[in-house]
Amino acid sequence: MIKKLICIAFIVTGGVFVNAANAQNKTNIGVKPPVIWDDKPAKTWMTEAYPMGNGRFGGMVFGGLAQEHIQFNEISLWTGDEDDTGAYQAFGDIFVNFKNKDTTQATPANYRRQLDISKAVQQITYSDNGVAFKREYFCSFPDKVMVLHYAANKKGAYSVIISLKDAHGAKVSGTTKSLEFEGKLNNGLAYKAGIEVKITGGTAVVESDGKGGSQLNISNADGFTLLLSAATDYSNKREQHWRGEAPGVKVKQSLDAASAKTYAQLLNNHISDYSALFGRVAINLGITPPPDAAEPTYKRLINYKKQADPELEALLYQYGRYLLINSSRKGGLPANLQGLWNESNNPPWRSDYHSNINIQMNYWLAEPTNLSECHIPYLDYINSMREVKKVSTQKEYPGVRGWTVKTENGVYGGGSFLWNTPGSAWYAQGIWEHYAFTQDKSYLQTFAYPILKEIVEFWDDHLKRRPDGTLVSPLGWSPEHGPTEDGVTYDQEIVYDLFTNYISAADVLGADKTYRDHVADMRDHLLKPKIGKWGQLQEWETDRDDPKDTHRHSSNLFGLHPGKRISTIKTPELAQAAKVSLLARGDVSTGWSMAWKMNFWARLQDGDHAYKILNNFITLAGGSGVDYNNGGGVYSNLLCAHPPFQIDGNFGYTAGVTEMLLQSQTDEIQLLPALPKAWLNGSVHGLKTRGDFEITDMVWKSGKITRIVVKSLAGGMCSLRSPNKLMAEGKEIPGVMVNNDFKYQFNSVAGKTYIFNAGK
């Protein structure tokens, strides 16, 4: 029987408030800690080394026995200028060579190299000739240093040579306590890196490295700690000609401050800072049988096709959050195609900011997985590029207001490859989503709205109006294939999304009503999505789609995801057409493409098909490869294979799993909208939804919600759509059945927590 929908208000002030950290301890009993580990040192940078970072600089750790190698980067070390994209550069390398160590000796049986993503701490442990050795590494955001700590259970156990290498060839200078190098790129960008060495026992001397520089020779030390800082004089202020404080000043300040602290203090500061972000979300998709407990990660990847491993699926989910925290922190640049990790001065695609999906995909997980702060570098980057992009846009499209971007973009505003005309409008989606999830009106008014409006103005001037009043984007291209023509679906749907978000922003602020109504009229006249001759959602206005096309891009489906126009609830015909297109594209593809397909199938409410893509995604990739349509998988260090390594696949995977468990793009919070049969029992804690609601606790059994705790952070109407009936405080609550789901609506109060359990 369908009940009448009425508003209800349940204010639970004395109920149980479950935060992420407590939830993980309480609900995830039996779930192994989120650790990636190996039983041997890494041989290759891309496939085996483990990443770490503090959002500004970071490193890849090899964990060798005869020689430790940490290759490091700083996210602003870029070539290029306002005309040229340039390329992200490698910064340098740290080598710790263990004297008198036989390089041919087999790896000790008890060797373990691990990354604990719950603490962002790496450890290498092993025994050699009866001595237990332990290395512990992390990158600290609060203390602005990389910390490499070496300890042993025997005095005088360490005799090592420490060397530093500049990826651009500068000479290294040193003292008995430090090493450093500095230089300038061809575009004038200054850079510097320095190491402070703190030893316990033993002696240290500075000596020639045989290349005209210096290295440190340490003998018979009980242990030692290396502190690394690296910086450039890059600034994201165009009015300062992209230059700021000298790198030497920044390096000295951070090393001096960190050197005054004990290792324990540095470690505690780091874990406290990192855990405050990472610990907000806990997830349990099921518990792996005990036999897998001792398997290193690469073996779990191999065994994954033979035996279900929901803990590996959850580990890869949290790994995406780890990577975002490590590569995108306030005050820095956004994560690029490789996050911030790069070993080359000529990296694939410049390791750039690709505007036709890749940088956007990097941030799909930020708001829903409760990492809103990590979204800020992307938003600041968009803001910093505006004035340069206006100049280049005027040259390409004379007479227009506003701005847009090319496909490839650097850190000074320069761009290359083809113009991606709707690229800035896609950027604007991130600008709006930050408000949608946080409800921060000050941000909306002072930061977001001006950017949204000027991008809208570009399209106001750029759109072509046909005699019948239809508005089309001229000469569009559906990345990265097909013909160029007017009215390409990719363009049309992104502009529709832009106009919709602008209208919502203007309504919230009560701003520019006349122009707001003009934009609403333009939106109404945009060329609408079309269903083609074989039932597909057309990619072009001309019905030319090839049902055998398995290209990695599915840009015609933007309106399904990450757009909000197409849904199984509001536009079932278009959703069905999107499904037909998606089936034709196929399930197997390159890494990031499979991650996008997970999100598509989640939005289509088909959890089992989303899980099928997820299963394909978790495949051990062999090498760099060259097949960009049918590569994919993850390497043994869980980094996504495009191939080669591209981090957007990791981020897109995490976003996709979130969409399977929770959605809010249709003005209601959908609980378990695409739950696969593989996850019939589980829990998740700490996710966020639009409207600034935090799902502090969601537990399900046999595919049904048993407990849901919602905290309203901003107040306002809350609509819940559940697969089963809910009750509050032991009582049935009024709602309505919609498409076999139960919908509940109530007017929430800011700061209040609402607890629901399974109904009868």
N, C-alpha and C positions, 0 to 999 in steps of 0.2 A: 504494500500500500504506500502510495506517495504522500508524504506529509507536506504540509504547507511550510515554506521557508520563512522563518522569522529571525530577527536579530536576538542574540543572547549575549549576556556578559557574565563571565565567570572570572572573578578576581581572586586569585589564590595567593594570599599573602603569607600563609603559614605552611605552605606545601614544601616539598623537597625541591630545592634548586640544584640541578646537576650540572656542574661545569665540566669542561672537557677532561681536565686532568683527573678529577675524581671519577668521571664516567669510565675512563680508560681502565683505571684500577678496579672499578666495581663491576663493570659489565663485561670487560674483555678478559676475564679470568681464563687462563689457559692459552691465550694467544701469545705467541713468542714475541719478544721485543723486535722492533723494526730495524733489523741489522742486515747489511749486505756484507758478505765476507768471502774470502778465497783462501785456499790452502797453499798458495804459491805467490811469489811476487808478480807484478804486472810486467809484461814485455812490450806491450803497445799502448800508446797514449789514448787512442780513440776507443778501443774495445775493452781494455782491462783496467787502466788506472782509475782511481776514485777521485771525484771532484770535491773541493771544499771552497768556500768563499764567504766574504762578509758584505756582499752587495757592491763593493767597489773594486776589490782585488781578490784573487783566489788562486788556487793551484790544483794540479793533478798529481796525485801521489802514486809512486811506483812500488815502494816498499821492498827494494832490493836488499840483498844480504851483503855482498861485497861492496855495493854502492847504492846508496839511497839517492833517488832523483825526484825532485819536485819542480815541475815546470809551472811558472806562474804568469799571471796576467793582471793588468789594471785596465778597467773597462773604458777609459777615455784615451787610451793610446791609439790614436787614429791618424792616418794620412788623410789627404783631401782638403777641400775648402768649400766655399759657397757654390762653386760650379761643378766640382768633382766629388763624387761619392766618397772616393778614397777606399781604404780598407782597414779593418781592425787588425792590430799588430800583436804578435807575440812580444812579451816583455823580457823574460829571462828564465834562468834555471839555477837551482841550488843543487849542488852535489855534495854528498857526504860519503867520502871514500874510507872504508874501514881498513886500516893498515894490517898487513900480514894475514888478510882474509883470502883463502883460496877461492878464486872465482869459479873454479870448476866443481866445487863441493856441492853435493846435492842439497836440496832444500830440506831442512830438518823436519822430521815427522810431525813435530808439534808446532810448526809455523802456522800463524794465523794473521791475516791482514783483513781488518774489518772497518766498516763505516757504520756507526750507530747514528741513524738519522733522527732519533728522538733527542739527541744531544748535540748533533753536528760535530762529533769527535771521531777521529780516526785513530786506530791502534794497530801496531804491528808487534806481535809477541812471538818469541821463539827461544830455544835454549841452544847453547853452543859450548861444548867442552864443560858442561856442568854449570854454566852461568845462564841465568834467566834474564833475557833482555826485553825491554818494553819501550816502545816509542809511542808518543801520544801527540796528535796534531789537531789544530783547529784554527779557524780565522775569526777573529773577534771584531764584531761591529762596534761595541762600546769603546774598546781600547785601540782600535784601528791598526792592529798588527796581526800577522800570521805567527803562530806559536808552534815551534817544533821542539818537543821535550823528549830527552833520552835518559833512561834510567836502567839500572841493573842491580842485581842482588849481591854483587861483589865489588869491592873497592878497586879502583884503578882499571876497570874493565874496558874503558873506551880509549882507543888511540885512533884518531881519525884525521883526515885532511878535508877541510871545508872549502869549497870553491864556489864562486858566483860567476855567472855568465850573462852578458848582455846579448839579447837576440839581434841587436844591430851593431855589435862589434866594439863597443866602447871598452876601454881598459878598466880593470878593477883595481882600486886602491884599498889599502887596509892598514889596520893596527892590530895589536894583540887581542883586541876585543871587538873588532868590527871589520866589515867589508862593504864597499859601495861602488856604484858606477853611476854615471850620468851622461846625458847626451841630448841631441835634438834631431827630430825627424826633418825631412826635406821641406815640410810646410812650416817649420819653425817651432813646432810643439816641443817644449822642453820636458824631460823626464828624468827621474832619479829613483834608484832603489838602494836600500841599505839594510844590512844585517847587524844586529848586536848579538854578541855571544857571551853567555854567562855560564862559566864552568864551575863545577864542584870538584876540588882536588885537581891534581895533575898540573901540567904546564901548557902554555900556548905561545907559539911564536909565529910571526908573520914572515912569509917567505915568497919567493918568486913562483908564479904559476907556470913559468916557461913560455909565456906568451906576452911578456912585457908588463904583466899585472901582478897582483898579489893573491895569496891564499893563506889560510890559517892551518897550522899544524898543531894538533892537540895530542898530548901524550899522557897516558895513565890517569885519565880523569874518571872520577866516580860516576859522573853524569854531566850533562850540559843541556842548555836551552838556547835555541836560536829564535830571535825576534826579527821578523821581516816587515818592512814598510816600503811601499812603492807608490809613486804619485806622478802626475803630470801637472802642467800649468793650464790645463783645459778649464774653461768656464762655459756654462751654457747660456751666457749673456752675450748676445750679438753686439749690444752697445759697448761691450768691453773687447770687441774684436775676438771673442771666443777665448780670451786669456784671463787668468786670474792669478792667484798667489803662486809664487815660485815653488816648484816641487821640493826643493831642498828644505824649505821652511817647514812644509807639512811632514816630510819624512823625519826630520830632526825632532819636531814636537811630539810626534806619536812614539818614536823610539825612546826619547827621554822619559816620557810619562810612563810607558809600559815597563821600562827597565827598573823603575823605582818600586814596582810591585812584585810580589812573590808569584811563583807559578800557580800556586793554589788560588790566589786572588784573581789572576787572569782567567783561570779556568772557571771559577765560580761566576765571574762577571759575564763571561761568554755564555755559559749554560743558562744563567738566569735570563739574559736578554733573548737568546734564541728560543728557549722554552716558552716564553711569554707569547710568542707567535705560533710556533709549531704545536704546542700543547693545547691549543684551542679546539682541535678536531681529533677525535678518535674514531676508528672504524673497525668493525668486525664483520667479515663476510663469511665466516665459518672457520673452524679449527682443523688444521692439517693433522692427519694421523701421526703418531709419535715417530715412525721410522724416518721421516724427513728431517727430524730436528737437527741432525748432525751433518746435513748435506750443505756444502758450499753453494753459493747462489748459482754459479754456472751449471752445476749438476741439477739443481731444482728446475732451471730453465729447460734442460734436456728432458727431465722426467715429467715436466708439466704436460706434455702431450700424452703421457701414459697414465697419469694419476692426477686427480683433482687437487689443486693447491690454492684454496681461497686465501690463505695467508700471503702467498706470493702476489696474488692480485691486489690485496690490500697494501702490501709493501710497496708495490709499484705506484699505487695511488698516493701514498704518503711521500714517496720519493719525488713526485712532481712538486709537492708542497716544499720539500727540502730544497729542491733546485731553485724554486722561485725565491725563497727567503735568502738563499746564498748568492743569487745573481741580481736581485732587484730590491735595494733598500733606499729609503728616503735620502735625497741629497746626491744620488748617483744617476747614471744613465740607465735606461731600461735594458732588460735582457735582449740580446741580439739572437741571430740564428743559432748560435752555440752557447747561449746564456752569457757567460763572461769567459769561457774556457776556449783557448785557441792556441795551437802550437806553431802556427804558420804566419809568415808575413805576406802570404798570398793565399788566404783561406778560401774555401769554396764560397762562391757568391759574395766574396768580400766579408763574410760573416756579418752581413749588413742588416738593415731594418727593411725587410721586404714588406711592401704595403698591400699586397693582394691576398693575404690571409695570415702570413707567418707571424708578424709581430702582434697582430690582433689575437691569434690563437694563444700566443704566450701568456695572455692575460685573461683568458676565459675563466680560469680557475680562481683568480685573485679574490673577487668579491664573494662568490658562493662558498669558498672554503675558508672564509674568515681571515683573509690576508689582505684586507683593504689597504693597509699601509704600504704593502709591496706593489700596489697599483700606481702609487704616486710617481715613481720615476717615468713611467710611460706617459702619464698625463703632463708632467713637466716637460718632457721631451717634445710632445706635440706643441705645447705653448712656446717653447724656445725656437721652433722652426718657422713660426708664422710669418715673420717679416721677410725672411729670405724666400719663402715659398710664394709670397705675394709677388715679388719681383719676377721670379721665373715663370709664374703662371701668367702674368701680364704679357710676357714675351710670347708665350705659346698661344694664349687665348686673349688677344687684345680687346680691351673694352669691358672685361668682366670685373666685378668686385670679388673679394674673397680670394681663396687659394685652393690649390690641390697639389698632388705629388706625383712623382714618377714611381716606377715599381721598386727601384733600388734606392736606398737613402742612407746617408751618413750622419755624422754628428755635428756638421757645420751648416746643414741645409742643402748641401749638394746632392744631386740625384743623377741616376743613369738608367739605361735600358728604356723601355716604353713608358709613356705616360699612363698612369693608372688613374684615370679621371675620377672615379668614385672613391679613390683611396682616402682622401681627407674626410669624406662622409663616413667611411668605415671607421676611421679614427674617432670621429665624433660619437660613435656608439659607445666607446669606452668612456668618453667624457660624461655621457649621460648615465651610463650604468653605475658609475661611482656614486652619483646622486641617488639613483633608484635604490641602491642597497643601503646607503647611509642616511638618506633624508637630510643631508646637510645643506640647508638653504643658503647659508653664507657662502659656501663653496659654489653653489649653483649660481648665485647672483654675481659674485665678484670674479669667478674664474671660468666656470663652464659656459654660462649663457653668452658672453661675448664671442667665444670661439664657435659655439653652435650657430650663432646668427651669421657670422661672416662666411661660414661654409654654406649655409643656406643661401646667402646672397650670391655665391658663385653659381649655384644651380638655378637660381632665379634668372640670372643673366645667360646661362649656358644652355638651358633646355630649349629645344625646338618645338614650337607650337604648330601643329598641323591645322589645315582648314576646318576640320571638325572639332577643334579645341583640344585634341589629345596632345599631351606633352611627352616628348621622347628625348632621351639622351643621344646626341649626335655622335656617330662614328665610334661606337663602343666596341670593346673586345672582351670576350669571355676568357679570363686567364686559364691556362696559358696556351690556348689553341683556338682554332676556328677562324671564321672570317670577321672582318671589321664592318659593322653596319649600325644603323640607327636602331634604338629600342632594344638593345641587348638586355636580357632579363637580369643579369648581374648588376648592371647599372641601375635599372629601373627599381629593383628591390632595395638596393642600398639607399637610393634617394628617398624612396618611400619611408624607410626606417628613419633617415635623417629628419624628414619633415615631421614625422610622428613624434619623435623625441623633442624636436624644437617646439612643437605645439604644446606638448606636456610641460616643458620648461616655462614657456610663456604663461601658461595657465597657473602654474604654481606661484610664479612671481607676480602675476597680474600685470605683465609688461607688454608693451607694444601691441595692443589689441588689434589695431588696424592691420599691421603687418602680419600678425599671427593669423588673422582671418584670410589674408591674401595667401599665406602659405598653405592653409587648410584647403583653399580653393585649388591651388596648384596640385596638392596631393590628390584631390578628387579627380583631377584630369590626367594624372599619370597613366601611361599605357599599362594595362593590367596584365597579370600573368595569364598565359594561354595554355590550354591543354591540346596536345598535338594528335596526329593521326594514329599513333600507336598507344595513345593514352598517357604519354609522357608530359611532364612539365617542360614546356619548350625552353631551350637555352637561348634561342634567337627568335625574333618576331616571325621570321620566315620559318616554316615548319620543315627544317632541314636536319633535325637530330638523327644521328645514326645509332640504332639500337645495339650495334656491335662496338660502340665507342667505350673504351674502358679507361679513358684518361684520368689521371690522378685528381685533377680539379673537378669539383661539382658545383661550380659557381652559380648555376641556375637555381640551386636549392638554398641560396642565402636566406630567402624569406622563411624557410623552415628553421634553419639554424645558421648563424646566431641571431638572425632576425626573428620577429615575433608575429609576422603577418599570417603565416600558414600554421594551422594546428588541426589535430584530429577533432578538437572540440568545436572550433569556430568555423573552420573551412575544410570540412571533410573531403570535398571533391578535389581541392588542390592538394590536400595531404595524400590522397590516393595517387594523384598524378606524380607527386614527388616520390612516392614509393616505387612507381613504375620506372622512373628515371634512375633511381638508386639501384634497383635490381639489375638494370641494364649495365650500369657502371661496374658492377661486380663487387665482391667482398675483399679480394686480395689486391693490395696496392702497396705503394710506398708508405713509410711509417706514419708521417703526419696525416696522410690522406685517410688511412685506416682510423686514426684517432678522430678525424672529422666525421667519418661514417658512423662511429660509435655514437656521437652526438646526434646525428641525423636519426638513427634508429631509435634512440631514446626519445626524441621529440615525437616520433611516430608511435610512441607507446608500445614498441615491440622489444621487450627486454631480452627475449631469447635471441633475436637477430643481433641486437647490440652486443650480447655476450658472445655470439659467434665471431663477430669482428674482434672483440677483446681477446678471444682465444687465438685468433690469427696474429694479433699484435704481439702477444707474448710468445714469440718464436726466437730462438737463439740465432742471431745474424752472424754470418761467417766473416765478412770482410767489408771493404769500402764499397765494392760493387759499382755498377754503372747503370743499372736498369732503374730509372727513376719512376716508372709506373708500377713495377712489380718487385720492388726490393723489400723494405720493411723489416719489422722485427726489432729486437733490442739486443745489444751486445751484452757480454757477461758482466759488465759494470752497470747494466740496466739503462744506459743511455740509448736513445732511440736512433735507429738506422733509417736515414731517408731512402737509400744511403747516399753519401756518408752520414756521419752524425749530424742530426739537427734536433735541437731541444724542443721545438714546438710539438713534436710527437709526444714527448713526456708530459708536457703541460696539457695537451689536448686529451690525452688518456685520462688524466685526473678530472678534467672538466666533464668528460663523457660519463665516467662512473658516477659523478655527482648528479648529472642529469638523469641517470637511471634511477636514482634514489629520491631525488627532490627536484621539483621544478616550480617556477613562479612567474613565468613569462606571460601567463594568461590572466593576470590580475587575481590569481588565487594560488594558494600553496598546495601543490599536488604531492601527496605522500605516496612513495613507492610507485611512481607512474610507469616505470619500465623495469620492474623487478623480474630478473630471469629465474627460471626454475632452479638454477645452480645456487641461488642465494635465498632460499626459502626462509632461513633463519639468520638473524643478524642484528646489528645495531650500528648507529652512527650518532655522533655527538658533536655539536658546535657548528653545524653548517648555518649559513645565512641565506635569507631570501630577500627579494625586493620588498620594499616597505619597511626595511630595517627590523625584521624579525629574526631571532636566533633560535634555531631548533637545538636546544641544549641537550635533548635526549630523544631519540627515536629508536624503539626496539620493536622487532617484528618476529613472528613465529608462524610457520606454515603460510607465509605470504601475507599475513594479516598483522595490522598494527596492534601491539599489546600495550604500548605506552608511548605517549608523545608529550613532550614538554616544550612549550613555546614561550619565549620571553619577548615581549614587545618593548623595543628600545626607543621607539619614537611615538607610539600610540597610533590610533586610527583603526579603520576597519580591517579585520582579519578574516579571510575566507580559507577554510581548510577543505580539501577534497581527499577523502580517505577510501581505501578499498573495502573497508568494513565499518560497521557502526562504532561510534565512540560514546563514552560516558564520562562525566565529570563528578567528582566527589560522590561516587557511588550511585549516581542518578543518570537515567537516560536524558539526553539533550535533544532538543528539536532540531531537525534538519530536513533535507530533501534528497531523494535518490535521483541521480543524474547519470545516465549511461552505466548503470551497475555500480557507480560509486556513490558515496554518501557525502553530501556537501553541508558544511556548517559555517555559519557566519556570526561574528560577534565584534562589538566595538571595544577595542583593547585600550588599556591605559598604559602610558609610557612607564617603563620600569617594572611592570607587573609580569608575573610568571603564571602561565595557565597550564594545568596538568590534565591530561585526558588518558583514559585507559580503554581497553577494548569493551565495546558494548555487548549486550546479550542478544 
